[in-house]
Amino acid sequence: MHNKMNEEVAKLKDGAEWVDHEDCIIGNTKGLENLKKACEVALEKGEYFGGDLGDYVGVKKLESSWFKNPADSKETRFANAALAIVLSVLLVLIIIGGITVIKWLF
C-alpha cells in the first residue's frame, strides 16, 4: 500500500493556459514517459489510445499531406450531416407543436 501512495500519477496538459508554457505540451516525468511510449506505438501502429496520458486520450500519426489541407474524415462529415438533419427535423417539430398549442389557446 505504501508503494501505491508514492507512485507518481501521470500528468500531461496543454500549456496554453500559462504564458510561460504557451505552445508546449507540459507534464511531469511519468506523463512525459507515457507520452514517449504512446508516440512510439503511434509511429509503429498509426495510433495509440489509453488512459495514461493526462488530459489526452490518444496519439495519432497522420500523413504530412493532411497538414497541408486539414479536414475531418468522411465518416465524421457524414455523422455531422446526419446530426444536422435530425436536429433540423426536431426544430421543425417543436415549431409545429408550438403553433398547435397557440391555436388551441385561441
VENQUI-V491093 format. One line per field, one symbol per residue. ss: DSSP state (h for helix, s for strand, l for the rest). phi: phi as a letter, one per 40 degrees, with the letter a starting at -180 (. if undefined). A space follows every 10 residues. Layout:
ss: ???
phi: ???
//
This chain:
ss: lhhhhhllll lssshhhlhh hlllssslhh hhhhhhhhhh hhhhhlssss sssllsssss lllhhhhhll lllhhhhhhh hhhhhhhhhh hhhhhhhhhh hhhhhl
phi: .ccccccccc bbaccccbdc bdgbcbacdc cccccccccc ccccbhaaba cbbgcbbabb cbcdccccac accccccccc cccccccccc cccccccccc cccccb
//
